[in-house]
Amino acid sequence: MHKKSANTAIETHVVPKLSAPMRLQDYGVGIFSRVPTKSALKKALKKQQITVNNSIASTATFISGGETIRLTMLDDKVISKKKLIFKLKVLFEDDYLAVVRKPAGVLVSGNKFKTIANALSQNLKPSILTTITAPQPVHRLDYATTGVLLVGKTSNSIYALNKLFENKEIKKTYYAVTIGNMKPGRTISTTIDGKASQSDYQILESVPSKRFNILNLVKLEPKTGRRHQLRKHLSSIGNPILGDMMYGKENLILKGKGLYLHAYSLKFIHPFTNEKIYVKAELPKRFTKIFVSNIIE
């Protein structure tokens, strides 16, 4: 057996009772902060970095409940001598989960040093629960998008929150500034990356603009969670989001001011306390400089 170095990181997860056996490669997505995606989980299994009840696991491993799953790998955070100092605004927190406000121009996670994921441990209180793990975002916001971001603080809550998203039991509300004349509130349904996608929108206010003709404050409720869904949907109907360098109209790009897309609120039933959770992040000042509408939900 190899001796573990000081730079080895270990994360442990105890599987709750399951209604039916599951493949580890399906169940294990999101339970460890260092392997947040299915592809990362498969890679860790291939490298024999995951054990179940102290036996090396594989893509053929099934779990049924009560097992102890352990991830052992080199910890890049320990190896790095740099310390990230990055203050986040915490909007809600308990021992299971937290909601933080994501600023623009920062990645939620990834290989960069400055990410929301890397800053969570210094901004959140340690959980007192036995399934504590490194806090981990359970969904994504684009690099340029601001607003509410949901975080799991224990392995069980990360799993439960992922299930809420999977079952569409978390209501997300966004606000955007769009360009051009828009038809009244409607549903946009398209296929994105081969999958059905749907977003509802409502125009709250429209103001004249010398450069863009008309700017609209739009409330958005995505019913699915495809990559860049809201940006693609609004662009598809001819009303791209102000500041969208990727999906905007070439002659109507607002450079240097960021993307006018804000994740305003999350509503869901707490998976462990059954409390009704409603958390919001007020609109950035650059929105309220354009519009005078009072947003009431």
C-alpha positions in Angstrom: 0.0 0.0 0.0 1.3 3.4 -1.0 2.0 5.9 1.8 -0.2 9.0 1.5 1.7 12.3 1.1 1.0 15.5 3.0 -0.5 16.8 -0.3 -3.2 14.1 -0.4 -6.8 15.1 -0.1 -9.5 12.7 1.1 -13.2 13.2 0.8 -15.7 10.7 2.3 -19.4 10.2 1.6 -21.8 7.9 3.4 -24.6 6.7 1.1 -28.1 7.2 2.5 -30.7 4.5 2.1 -31.7 4.2 -1.6 -35.0 2.9 -3.0 -33.1 0.8 -5.6 -29.4 0.0 -6.4 -27.6 2.5 -8.6 -24.4 2.6 -10.6 -21.8 4.5 -8.7 -20.9 6.5 -11.9 -24.5 7.9 -11.8 -25.0 8.3 -8.1 -21.5 9.8 -7.5 -21.9 12.9 -9.6 -21.6 15.9 -7.3 -20.9 14.2 -4.0 -17.2 15.2 -4.1 -16.1 18.8 -4.6 -13.0 17.7 -6.6 -15.0 15.6 -9.1 -18.1 17.8 -9.8 -19.0 16.3 -13.2 -19.7 12.8 -14.6 -16.6 12.9 -16.8 -14.4 13.8 -13.8 -16.0 11.0 -11.8 -15.3 8.5 -14.5 -11.7 9.7 -14.7 -11.2 9.3 -11.0 -12.7 5.8 -11.2 -10.3 4.9 -14.0 -7.3 6.2 -11.9 -8.6 4.0 -9.0 -9.0 7.1 -6.8 -12.3 6.0 -5.4 -13.1 3.2 -3.0 -16.4 1.7 -1.7 -16.1 0.2 1.7 -12.3 0.2 1.2 -12.4 -1.7 -2.1 -11.3 0.0 -5.3 -14.4 1.0 -7.3 -15.0 1.0 -11.0 -17.6 2.0 -13.5 -19.3 -1.4 -12.9 -19.7 -0.8 -9.2 -23.3 -0.6 -7.8 -24.3 0.9 -4.5 -27.5 0.4 -2.6 -27.2 2.4 0.6 -25.0 2.4 3.7 -21.7 2.2 1.9 -18.7 4.5 2.6 -17.4 6.1 -0.6 -13.9 7.6 -0.4 -12.0 9.8 -2.9 -8.3 10.1 -2.5 -6.2 12.3 -4.8 -3.6 15.0 -4.8 -4.9 18.3 -3.5 -4.0 21.2 -5.8 -5.1 23.6 -3.1 -2.6 22.2 -0.7 0.2 22.2 -3.2 -0.4 25.8 -4.1 1.3 28.3 -1.8 -0.9 31.1 -2.9 -3.9 31.9 -0.7 -7.1 33.1 -2.4 -8.6 36.1 -0.6 -12.1 36.7 -2.1 -15.0 38.1 -0.1 -18.5 36.9 -1.1 -21.9 38.1 0.1 -23.7 35.3 1.8 -27.5 35.6 1.4 -28.6 32.4 3.2 -26.8 29.7 5.2 -27.4 26.8 7.5 -25.5 23.5 8.1 -26.8 21.9 4.9 -26.6 24.6 2.3 -25.9 28.2 1.4 -26.8 30.8 -1.2 -24.1 33.4 -2.2 -24.2 36.3 -4.5 -21.9 35.8 -7.5 -20.3 38.9 -9.0 -19.7 39.4 -12.7 -16.4 38.3 -14.3 -15.7 35.3 -12.1 -16.0 31.6 -12.9 -18.2 29.4 -10.7 -15.6 26.6 -10.9 -12.9 25.2 -13.1 -9.1 25.2 -13.3 -8.6 29.0 -12.5 -7.3 30.0 -9.1 -9.9 32.7 -8.6 -13.3 30.9 -8.7 -16.4 30.9 -6.5 -15.8 27.3 -5.6 -12.3 28.0 -4.3 -13.6 31.0 -2.2 -16.5 29.2 -0.5 -14.6 27.7 2.4 -13.4 31.1 3.6 -16.8 32.7 3.3 -19.0 30.0 4.8 -19.3 28.5 8.3 -18.2 24.9 8.7 -21.1 22.5 9.0 -21.5 20.5 12.2 -23.0 17.5 10.4 -21.1 14.3 10.0 -21.4 14.4 6.1 -19.5 17.7 5.9 -17.5 18.1 2.8 -15.9 21.0 0.9 -18.7 23.4 0.0 -19.7 23.1 -3.7 -21.9 25.0 -6.1 -24.7 22.8 -7.4 -25.5 24.7 -10.5 -23.7 27.2 -12.8 -23.9 30.8 -13.8 -22.0 32.2 -16.8 -18.8 34.1 -16.2 -20.4 37.4 -16.9 -23.7 36.7 -15.1 -24.4 38.0 -11.6 -26.8 36.8 -8.9 -27.9 34.0 -6.6 -25.8 30.8 -6.5 -26.8 27.7 -4.5 -24.2 25.7 -2.6 -24.2 22.4 -0.9 -22.2 22.1 2.4 -22.5 18.3 3.0 -22.3 15.4 0.6 -25.9 14.5 1.3 -27.2 18.0 0.6 -25.1 18.2 -2.6 -26.8 15.0 -3.8 -30.3 16.2 -2.7 -29.9 19.6 -4.3 -28.8 18.1 -7.6 -31.9 15.9 -7.4 -34.1 19.0 -6.9 -32.6 20.6 -10.0 -33.0 17.3 -11.9 -36.7 17.1 -11.0 -37.3 20.8 -11.7 -38.2 21.6 -8.1 -36.2 24.8 -7.9 -37.7 27.9 -9.4 -35.2 30.3 -10.8 -36.0 33.9 -11.8 -33.7 36.1 -13.8 -33.8 39.7 -15.0 -32.2 40.9 -18.3 -32.0 44.0 -20.3 -32.8 43.2 -23.9 -32.5 45.2 -27.2 -35.3 46.1 -29.6 -39.1 45.9 -29.8 -40.4 42.8 -28.1 -43.7 41.0 -28.4 -45.7 40.7 -25.1 -44.8 38.0 -22.6 -44.6 34.5 -24.1 -42.8 31.2 -24.0 -39.7 30.5 -26.1 -39.2 26.8 -27.0 -36.2 25.6 -29.0 -33.8 22.8 -29.2 -30.3 23.5 -27.7 -27.6 20.9 -28.2 -30.1 18.4 -29.3 -32.3 18.8 -26.2 -35.7 20.5 -25.7 -35.5 23.9 -23.9 -38.1 26.3 -22.7 -38.0 29.8 -21.1 -40.9 32.1 -20.1 -40.5 35.9 -20.2 -42.4 39.0 -19.2 -41.7 42.6 -20.2 -41.7 44.9 -17.2 -40.6 48.2 -18.7 -39.4 49.5 -22.0 -37.5 52.8 -22.5 -36.2 54.6 -25.6 -32.5 54.5 -26.4 -30.6 56.7 -28.8 -28.2 53.9 -29.7 -30.3 50.8 -29.3 -33.8 52.2 -30.2 -35.5 50.4 -27.3 -34.2 48.7 -24.1 -36.5 46.4 -22.2 -36.4 45.1 -18.6 -37.4 41.5 -18.9 -38.3 39.0 -16.2 -37.2 35.4 -17.2 -38.1 32.0 -15.8 -36.2 29.1 -17.4 -38.0 25.8 -17.3 -35.0 23.9 -18.4 -31.3 24.4 -17.8 -29.4 24.3 -21.0 -26.0 26.0 -21.4 -26.5 29.7 -22.3 -30.2 29.0 -22.6 -31.6 32.5 -21.8 -28.9 34.2 -24.0 -29.7 31.9 -26.9 -33.4 32.1 -26.5 -33.6 35.9 -26.4 -31.2 36.1 -29.4 -33.3 33.7 -31.3 -36.3 36.0 -31.2 -34.2 39.0 -32.3 -33.9 40.6 -28.8 -30.4 39.8 -27.5 -29.3 40.7 -24.0 -27.4 44.0 -23.7 -23.7 43.4 -23.6 -23.8 39.9 -25.0 -20.6 39.6 -27.0 -21.4 36.0 -28.1 -25.1 36.1 -29.1 -25.6 39.9 -29.7 -26.1 41.6 -33.0 -22.7 42.7 -34.4 -23.6 46.4 -34.8 -25.3 46.5 -31.4 -22.6 45.2 -29.1 -22.1 47.2 -25.8 -18.4 46.7 -25.0 -16.8 47.0 -21.6 -20.0 47.2 -19.5 -20.6 43.5 -19.0 -23.6 41.3 -19.6 -27.0 42.6 -18.4 -28.2 39.2 -17.1 -28.9 38.8 -13.4 -30.0 35.6 -11.5 -32.5 37.3 -9.2 -34.0 34.6 -7.0 -34.3 30.9 -6.0 -37.4 29.3 -4.6 -37.5 25.7 -3.3 -38.4 23.4 -0.4 -35.4 22.7 1.8 -34.6 19.0 1.3 -33.9 18.4 5.0 -35.9 20.9 7.0 -38.9 21.2 4.6 -38.6 25.0 5.1 -39.8 27.2 2.2 -36.6 28.9 1.0 -36.8 32.1 -1.0 -33.6 34.0 -1.5 -33.1 37.0 -3.8 -30.2 39.2 -4.9 -31.2 42.8 -5.7 -30.5 44.1 -9.2 -27.1 45.6 -9.9 -27.0 49.4 -10.0 -26.4 49.3 -13.8 -29.9 47.9 -14.2 -31.6 50.5 -12.0 -29.8 53.4 -13.7 -31.8 52.5 -16.9 -35.2 51.6 -15.4 -37.4 52.9 -12.6 -39.7 49.9 -12.1 -39.9 48.5 -8.6 -39.5 44.7 -8.8 -42.0 43.0 -6.4 -42.3 39.2 -6.2 
